[in-house]
Amino acid sequence: MTTTTSATNNHHLSPAFPGRAPWGTANKLRAWQQAAMDRYIQAQPRDFLAVATPGAGKTTFALTLASWMLHHHVVQQVTVVAPTEHLKKQWAEAAARLGIKLDPEYSAGPLGREYHGVAITYAGVGVRPMLHRNRIEQRKTLVILDEIHHAGDSKSWGEACLEAFEPATRRLALTGTPFRSDTNPIPFVTYEEGNDGIRRSSADYTYGYGNALGDGVVRPVIFLSYSGNMRWRTKAGDEIAARLGEPMTKDAVSQAWRTALDPRGEWMPNVLRAADQRLSEVRKSIPDAGALVIASDQEQARAYAKLIREITGEGATLVLSDDSGASQRIDDFSHSQDRWMVAVRMVSEGVDVPRLAVGVYATTISTPLFFAQAVGRFVRSRKRGETASVFLPTVPMLLGFANEMEVERDHVLDKPKKDGEEDPYAESEKEMEEANKEQDEDTGEQEQFSFEALESEAVFDRVLYDGAEFGMQAHAGSEEEQDYLGIPGLLEPDQVQMLLQKRQARQIAHSKKRPDAEADLLELPAERRPVVTHKELLELRKQLNTLVGAYVHQSGKPHGVIHTELRRVCGGPPSAEATAGQLGERIKKVREWATRMK
């Protein structure tokens, strides 16, 4: 499948648009965009939902379709609804390149005669739905709903969209990420009931990350995960020490994670230093490559920008809120050769800075929607072979998201509830609201006094790529860490896999030559060190005990004898102190024994 350049170079329509047909340029579309266009034109539906992975080119597809509809007089005007002020302007600029003039500053009254439509935000529709309904009732309108999951952000937004756009001639809904985990129906989305009686969203065209990666439309993403020892003081005054990535309670994971992200510790400076080294390597093959830190709040964003200046000697572009000044800073960074940008939340979705190739996920937001949108900032491919690198703390939930990059999900309206079963994608309303905030104003809800970060260190933990994990733990700044940071910036997806396997083999060989006394880190490959939650570890112990119990009846040996034999063969401490990897190996071994006896 061939790829093309972005929308910028796809179309050059005459100023007399729509006098000249844009259809002749359709062969310049990417294959998925062409296929989605063909499907739409053949069916001519009133509502069409296109689900395409971030970076695949949803904007180009939607505007090309809008151009076709205007030219063929299917509609007379276009309304684009975007999540943020910045994206609203970005849509207007992209449309202008195709000869479609959208007013991004429209607020009320008649639209200027030079415009083909408007670009507005969901929040703007929420404030004045009838204003937009009146415009739509006067002329045949195509409404493009960008990242339509935002129409479910609040009941009022969803109701306003229904009220405003119900009379529209055509509606094109776009999204690039897993749908919301709540069960609020999204306006203009079709839900179909499955054999299990559960209603799920039904997309008219889907183009997932796996397909886009195979087509060279998006970059392969290498996740570099860092653990390390954390120490913090609780509200009760107790000092807690834990290693990031080890099984612990949900509260302890949260506090260890926040300790790692504290700019006063050693974890963030070491990870930023590693990310900057990775950026230097990537820039050898992608000279204008940029890096982005996604921060939790304004205070930390400023502190990270200061750390970057200390580490690199260069300032970082700081984006603190979704205002016109921030928009300009993003644009300036996008067109510059500058190395670093630090932002709070708002850059996570839809903001198009194609040269971003290195990311640091320095926020405690843990929704799959936000994570996918954040990673989506780095995957837009400009030429074949570019890779993206994202640095993460070793937190079970984040590693789970990283390993599921290719999973396609629908919006589920009816959630089956089972006793004691947790849905890993069931974010609370509060967390979802936090993840989708357009502004990053300080809310004062950071539980400033619930704990105090005391100290942190960073340890290179593993590399995650295409659902597989590579690498043994290594100290920050070590030769082993440098080996992974030095992976070339231009590689085909299969070359990435091969190179990571070679790096790991070299690291294992080097480790075997070292005396055991020198090993102060857990020297096992990542695949034998699964990162699990406290709950998952308990489940592994329970599973092992159940299998041993069954084997007791099969073999006639006592429980204690079997457990001792498992420890002798597989190594490691008693089950109560064993790691997830050690428990996994014992489970595998006892199953092997049971099979032999059958």
C-alpha positions in Angstrom: 0.0 0.0 0.0 1.5 3.3 -1.0 1.7 6.3 1.3 1.6 10.0 0.5 2.5 13.2 2.1 0.1 15.0 4.4 -2.9 17.2 3.5 -0.6 20.1 2.9 0.5 18.7 -0.5 -2.5 16.7 -1.4 -4.7 19.4 -3.1 -4.3 22.7 -4.8 -7.7 24.0 -5.7 -8.4 27.2 -7.6 -9.7 30.2 -5.7 -13.0 29.7 -7.7 -13.7 26.6 -5.6 -16.0 24.8 -5.9 -16.0 25.5 -9.6 -13.2 23.0 -10.2 -13.7 19.4 -9.3 -11.3 18.1 -6.6 -12.1 14.5 -7.4 -9.3 14.2 -9.9 -6.8 14.4 -7.0 -8.3 11.4 -5.1 -5.5 9.1 -6.3 -3.2 11.1 -4.0 -5.1 9.9 -0.9 -3.7 7.1 1.2 -5.3 3.8 0.4 -7.4 3.7 3.6 -8.7 7.3 2.9 -9.6 6.3 -0.7 -11.4 3.1 0.5 -13.4 5.1 3.2 -14.3 7.7 0.5 -15.5 5.0 -1.9 -17.6 3.4 0.8 -19.2 6.7 1.7 -19.9 7.7 -1.9 -21.4 4.3 -2.6 -23.7 4.3 0.4 -24.4 8.1 0.7 -25.4 7.7 4.4 -26.7 10.6 6.5 -24.4 9.5 9.4 -20.9 8.0 8.9 -18.5 7.0 11.7 -14.8 6.7 10.8 -12.5 5.2 13.4 -8.8 5.8 12.4 -5.7 5.6 14.6 -4.1 8.9 15.6 -1.7 10.0 12.9 -3.5 8.2 10.1 -4.9 11.3 8.4 -8.5 11.7 9.5 -8.5 15.4 8.8 -7.4 14.9 5.1 -10.1 12.2 4.7 -12.9 14.4 6.2 -11.9 17.5 4.3 -11.6 15.7 1.0 -15.1 14.3 1.5 -16.4 17.7 2.4 -14.8 19.1 -0.8 -16.6 16.3 -2.8 -19.9 17.1 -1.2 -19.6 20.8 -1.8 -18.7 20.3 -5.4 -21.5 17.9 -6.0 -24.0 20.1 -4.2 -24.8 17.5 -1.7 -24.3 20.2 0.9 -23.9 24.0 0.7 -21.8 24.6 3.9 -19.6 22.8 6.4 -19.5 23.0 10.2 -16.5 21.4 12.0 -16.8 20.7 15.7 -13.4 20.2 17.5 -12.5 19.5 21.1 -10.3 22.6 21.7 -9.7 26.2 20.5 -6.3 25.2 19.1 -7.8 22.3 17.1 -10.5 24.5 15.8 -7.9 26.8 14.2 -5.9 23.9 13.0 -9.0 22.6 11.1 -9.6 26.0 9.5 -5.9 26.1 8.3 -6.1 22.6 6.9 -9.4 23.3 5.2 -7.9 26.5 3.6 -5.2 24.4 2.0 -8.0 22.5 0.2 -9.8 25.7 -0.8 -12.5 25.4 1.9 -12.8 28.6 3.9 -13.9 28.0 7.5 -14.4 30.8 10.0 -12.7 29.7 13.3 -13.7 33.0 15.1 -17.4 32.7 14.4 -19.6 33.6 17.4 -23.0 34.8 16.2 -25.0 36.4 13.4 -24.7 35.9 9.6 -21.6 34.2 8.3 -19.4 36.2 5.9 -20.1 35.4 2.3 -16.4 34.5 1.7 -16.7 31.5 4.0 -17.9 27.9 3.3 -18.6 27.3 6.9 -17.4 27.5 10.5 -15.0 25.7 12.9 -16.3 25.6 16.5 -15.7 23.7 19.8 -18.0 21.3 21.6 -18.0 23.8 24.5 -19.2 26.5 22.1 -22.0 24.3 20.9 -22.9 23.6 24.6 -23.3 27.3 25.3 -25.5 28.2 22.2 -26.9 25.1 20.5 -29.9 27.0 18.9 -27.6 29.5 17.2 -26.0 26.6 15.3 -29.3 24.8 14.7 -30.7 28.0 13.1 -27.7 28.2 10.7 -28.0 24.5 9.8 -31.7 24.8 9.1 -31.2 27.6 6.6 -28.7 25.7 4.3 -27.8 22.1 3.6 -24.9 21.4 6.0 -22.2 18.8 6.5 -21.3 18.6 10.2 -17.8 17.0 10.9 -17.6 15.9 14.6 -13.9 15.5 15.3 -13.1 13.1 18.2 -16.8 12.6 18.7 -16.3 10.8 22.1 -16.1 14.4 23.5 -19.8 14.8 22.8 -20.3 12.5 25.8 -18.0 14.5 28.1 -21.0 15.9 29.8 -24.7 15.3 29.5 -25.2 19.0 28.4 -22.7 18.7 25.6 -24.3 15.5 24.2 -27.8 17.1 24.4 -26.5 20.3 22.8 -25.0 18.4 19.9 -28.3 16.6 19.4 -30.2 19.8 19.5 -27.8 21.7 17.2 -27.1 19.1 14.6 -30.3 17.0 14.4 -31.4 18.9 11.2 -28.0 18.5 9.4 -28.1 17.0 5.9 -25.0 14.9 6.5 -22.9 14.1 9.7 -19.4 12.7 9.6 -18.1 11.5 13.0 -14.4 10.9 13.6 -12.4 9.3 16.4 -8.9 8.0 16.8 -9.0 6.2 20.2 -11.0 3.7 22.2 -14.3 5.0 23.1 -15.4 6.2 26.5 -15.8 3.6 29.3 -19.0 5.2 30.6 -22.3 4.2 29.2 -23.5 7.6 28.0 -24.7 7.1 24.4 -22.7 9.3 21.9 -24.9 11.4 19.6 -25.2 10.2 16.0 -23.4 6.9 16.7 -25.1 3.7 15.8 -25.2 0.9 18.4 -25.8 -2.7 17.5 -26.8 -5.5 19.9 -24.5 -8.5 19.8 -25.4 -12.1 20.5 -24.6 -11.5 24.2 -27.3 -8.8 24.4 -24.7 -6.0 24.8 -25.0 -2.9 22.5 -21.7 -1.7 21.0 -20.8 1.2 18.7 -20.7 0.3 15.1 -18.2 2.0 12.9 -18.7 2.4 9.1 -15.0 2.4 8.5 -12.1 1.3 10.8 -8.4 1.7 10.3 -6.4 0.5 13.3 -2.9 1.1 14.5 -1.8 -2.4 13.3 -3.0 -1.8 9.8 -1.5 1.7 9.7 1.8 0.4 11.0 1.9 -2.3 8.2 1.1 0.4 5.6 3.9 2.7 6.9 1.3 5.4 7.7 2.4 5.5 11.4 5.7 5.0 13.1 6.4 1.9 15.3 6.5 2.9 18.9 9.4 1.8 21.2 8.4 2.2 24.9 11.3 2.6 27.3 10.2 1.8 30.9 12.0 2.9 34.0 11.6 1.6 37.6 13.7 2.4 40.7 13.4 2.7 44.5 10.9 5.3 45.8 10.6 6.7 49.3 7.7 8.9 50.6 6.0 9.9 53.8 2.3 9.3 54.2 -0.2 11.7 55.8 0.0 9.7 59.0 3.8 10.4 59.1 4.9 6.8 58.1 7.9 6.5 55.8 7.2 4.0 53.0 9.8 2.6 50.6 8.9 0.6 47.5 10.3 -0.3 44.1 8.3 1.0 41.1 7.0 -2.0 39.2 6.8 -4.3 42.2 3.3 -5.6 43.2 1.7 -3.2 45.7 -1.7 -1.9 46.6 -3.5 0.6 44.3 -2.8 3.5 46.7 0.9 2.6 47.0 1.3 2.4 43.2 -0.3 5.8 43.0 2.1 7.3 45.6 5.2 5.6 44.2 4.3 6.9 40.8 3.9 10.5 42.1 7.2 10.1 43.9 8.9 9.2 40.6 7.4 12.2 38.8 8.5 14.6 41.6 11.1 16.9 39.9 13.1 17.2 43.1 14.0 13.5 43.1 16.5 11.7 40.9 14.0 9.7 38.7 12.8 12.6 36.5 16.3 14.1 35.8 17.7 10.7 34.9 14.7 9.9 32.6 14.9 13.3 31.0 18.6 12.8 30.5 18.0 9.4 28.9 15.2 10.8 26.7 17.5 13.7 25.5 20.2 11.1 24.6 17.6 9.2 22.7 16.5 12.4 20.9 20.1 13.0 19.9 20.3 9.5 18.4 17.0 10.0 16.5 18.1 13.4 15.2 21.0 11.7 13.4 18.4 10.3 10.9 15.6 12.7 11.6 17.4 16.1 11.9 14.4 18.1 13.1 13.0 15.5 15.5 11.4 17.0 18.6 10.6 15.8 22.1 7.6 16.4 24.4 7.1 16.0 28.1 3.4 15.6 29.1 3.2 16.9 32.7 0.4 16.6 35.3 0.2 20.3 36.3 1.6 23.7 35.7 4.0 23.6 38.7 5.6 20.4 37.5 5.7 21.5 33.9 7.8 24.6 34.9 10.1 22.4 37.0 10.6 20.0 34.1 11.4 22.8 31.7 14.0 24.0 34.2 15.5 20.5 34.4 15.7 20.3 30.6 17.6 23.6 30.5 20.1 22.3 33.2 20.5 19.0 31.3 20.7 20.3 27.8 21.8 23.9 28.0 18.8 24.8 25.9 15.3 26.1 26.9 12.1 24.2 26.4 8.9 25.6 24.9 6.4 25.7 27.8 2.7 25.3 27.0 0.6 25.8 30.0 -3.0 26.5 28.8 -5.2 26.2 25.8 -5.2 30.0 25.0 -4.2 31.8 21.9 -0.7 32.3 23.2 -0.3 28.6 23.8 -1.6 27.9 20.3 1.1 30.2 18.8 3.8 28.5 20.9 2.8 25.1 19.6 2.8 26.4 16.0 6.2 28.1 16.5 7.6 24.9 18.0 6.1 22.8 15.1 8.0 24.8 12.5 11.2 25.2 14.4 14.3 23.0 15.0 13.9 23.3 18.8 14.5 20.1 20.8 12.0 20.1 23.7 8.4 21.1 24.5 6.7 20.7 27.9 2.9 20.7 28.1 0.1 20.0 30.5 -2.5 17.7 29.1 -3.7 19.8 26.2 -1.2 18.5 23.6 -2.4 15.0 24.2 -5.1 15.1 21.6 -5.3 16.2 18.0 -2.4 18.7 18.1 -0.4 18.0 15.0 3.4 18.4 15.4 4.6 15.7 13.0 8.3 16.1 14.0 7.6 14.9 17.6 9.4 11.6 17.8 10.4 11.3 21.5 8.0 11.5 24.5 8.1 11.4 28.3 4.8 10.3 29.9 5.2 12.3 33.1 1.5 12.4 34.2 -0.5 10.2 36.6 -3.5 10.2 34.3 -4.2 6.5 33.7 -7.1 6.2 31.3 -6.7 4.2 28.1 -8.2 7.0 26.2 -5.7 9.6 27.4 -2.8 7.2 27.0 -3.7 6.4 23.4 -4.2 10.1 22.5 -0.9 11.0 24.2 1.1 8.3 22.3 -0.8 9.4 19.2 1.3 12.7 19.3 4.4 10.7 18.3 3.3 8.2 15.7 2.6 10.4 12.7 5.0 9.2 10.0 6.5 11.5 7.4 8.8 9.0 5.7 9.1 5.3 5.9 11.3 3.9 8.7 10.9 6.7 11.3 10.5 5.3 14.8 8.9 6.9 17.9 10.2 6.5 21.5 8.1 7.0 24.6 9.5 6.9 28.1 7.3 5.6 30.9 7.4 4.7 34.6 7.1 1.0 35.2 3.4 1.0 36.3 1.4 -2.1 35.5 -1.6 -0.2 34.0 0.7 1.9 31.6 2.6 -1.2 30.5 -0.7 -2.9 29.8 -1.8 0.0 27.6 1.6 0.0 25.8 1.3 -3.8 25.1 -2.2 -3.3 23.7 -1.5 -0.6 21.1 -3.1 -2.6 18.4 -6.3 -3.5 20.2 -9.4 -2.0 18.6 -12.3 -1.2 20.9 -15.9 -0.2 20.5 -18.0 1.9 22.8 -20.0 -0.5 25.0 -23.4 0.8 26.2 -24.3 -2.2 28.4 -21.6 -3.2 30.9 -22.0 -6.7 32.3 -21.3 -6.6 36.0 -19.8 -9.6 37.7 -19.3 -9.8 41.4 -15.7 -9.0 42.4 -14.7 -8.4 38.7 -13.0 -5.1 37.8 -13.2 -3.7 34.3 -9.6 -2.4 33.5 -11.1 0.3 31.3 -13.8 1.4 33.7 -12.5 4.9 34.6 -14.3 6.9 37.2 -16.2 9.9 36.0 -13.8 12.1 37.8 -10.7 10.6 36.2 -12.3 10.8 32.8 -13.2 14.4 33.3 -9.6 15.1 34.4 -8.2 13.3 31.4 -10.2 15.3 28.9 -9.8 18.7 30.4 -9.1 21.4 27.8 -7.6 23.8 30.3 -4.8 23.0 32.8 -5.6 25.5 35.5 -4.5 24.5 38.9 -7.5 22.8 40.6 -6.2 22.6 44.1 -7.3 18.9 44.1 -3.8 17.4 44.1 -4.0 16.1 47.7 -0.9 18.2 48.5 -0.7 17.0 52.1 -1.7 13.4 51.6 1.9 12.4 51.2 5.4 13.8 50.7 7.9 12.5 48.2 11.2 12.0 49.9 13.6 10.5 47.3 13.6 8.5 44.1 16.1 6.8 41.7 15.7 5.7 38.1 16.6 2.2 36.9 16.3 1.2 33.2 13.7 -1.6 33.4 12.7 -2.8 29.9 11.7 -2.0 26.4 8.2 -2.8 25.1 7.6 -3.2 21.4 4.8 -4.8 19.5 3.4 -6.6 22.5 6.9 -8.1 23.5 9.3 -7.1 26.2 13.1 -6.9 26.1 16.0 -6.1 28.3 17.4 -6.6 31.8 17.5 -3.9 34.5 20.4 -1.5 34.2 21.6 1.6 36.1 20.9 5.0 34.6 24.0 6.1 32.6 25.3 2.6 32.3 26.6 1.0 29.1 23.6 -1.4 29.0 21.2 1.5 29.1 23.1 3.4 26.4 22.8 0.2 24.2 19.0 0.7 24.1 19.0 4.5 23.9 21.3 4.1 20.8 18.9 2.2 18.6 18.9 4.0 15.2 16.0 6.4 14.5 15.3 5.0 11.1 14.2 1.3 11.1 11.6 -0.9 9.6 9.2 -2.5 12.2 10.8 -6.0 11.7 14.3 -4.5 12.1 13.3 -2.9 15.5 12.3 -6.4 16.8 15.5 -8.0 15.5 17.7 -5.3 17.0 16.0 -5.4 20.4 16.5 -9.2 20.5 20.2 -8.7 19.7 20.6 -6.0 22.3 19.0 -8.3 24.9 21.2 -11.2 24.0 24.3 -9.0 24.3 23.2 -7.8 27.7 22.6 -11.3 28.9 26.0 -12.5 27.7 27.7 -9.5 29.4 25.8 -10.3 32.6 27.0 -13.9 32.7 30.6 -12.8 32.6 30.1 -10.6 35.7 30.6 -12.2 39.2 27.3 -12.7 41.0 28.5 -10.5 43.8 28.5 -7.5 41.5 24.8 -8.0 40.5 22.9 -5.4 42.5 19.9 -5.5 40.2 17.5 -8.3 39.2 19.4 -9.8 36.2 16.6 -11.5 34.3 15.2 -10.7 30.9 12.0 -8.7 30.9 9.8 -11.6 29.7 10.8 -13.4 33.0 10.0 -10.3 35.1 6.3 -9.7 34.4 5.0 -6.4 35.9 1.8 -7.3 37.8 -0.6 -5.6 40.2 -0.9 -6.8 43.9 -4.2 -8.4 43.0 -2.7 -10.3 40.0 0.2 -11.6 42.2 -2.4 -13.0 44.7 -4.2 -14.6 41.8 -0.9 -16.3 40.7 -0.2 -17.6 44.2 -3.8 -18.9 44.3 -3.4 -20.6 40.9 -0.1 -22.2 41.9 -1.6 -23.6 45.1 -4.7 -24.9 43.2 -2.4 -26.7 40.7 -0.2 -28.1 43.5 -3.3 -29.3 45.3 -4.5 -31.1 42.1 -1.0 -32.6 41.7 -1.0 -33.9 45.3 -4.0 -36.1 44.4 -2.3 -37.2 41.2 1.1 -37.9 42.6 0.4 -38.9 46.2 3.2 -36.5 47.4 2.5 -34.0 50.2 2.0 -30.3 49.4 5.3 -29.3 51.1 7.4 -31.8 49.1 6.0 -30.5 45.8 6.6 -26.9 46.7 10.2 -27.7 47.8 10.8 -29.6 44.5 9.4 -26.6 42.5 11.8 -24.3 44.3 14.7 -26.7 43.7 14.0 -26.9 40.0 12.9 -23.3 39.3 14.9 -21.5 41.9 13.7 -18.6 44.1 12.2 -18.1 47.6 9.0 -19.6 49.1 5.8 -18.8 47.2 4.8 -16.0 49.7 8.0 -14.1 48.7 8.3 -15.2 45.0 8.0 -12.8 42.2 5.4 -13.0 39.5 7.9 -14.4 37.0 9.0 -17.1 39.5 5.4 -18.1 40.3 4.7 -18.2 36.5 7.7 -20.6 36.0 6.5 -22.9 38.8 2.9 -22.9 37.4 4.4 -23.9 34.0 6.5 -26.7 35.6 3.8 -28.2 37.8 1.5 -28.3 34.7 4.3 -30.1 32.8 4.6 -32.7 35.6 0.9 -33.3 35.6 0.8 -33.8 31.9 3.6 -36.4 32.0 1.7 -38.4 34.6 -1.5 -38.6 32.5 
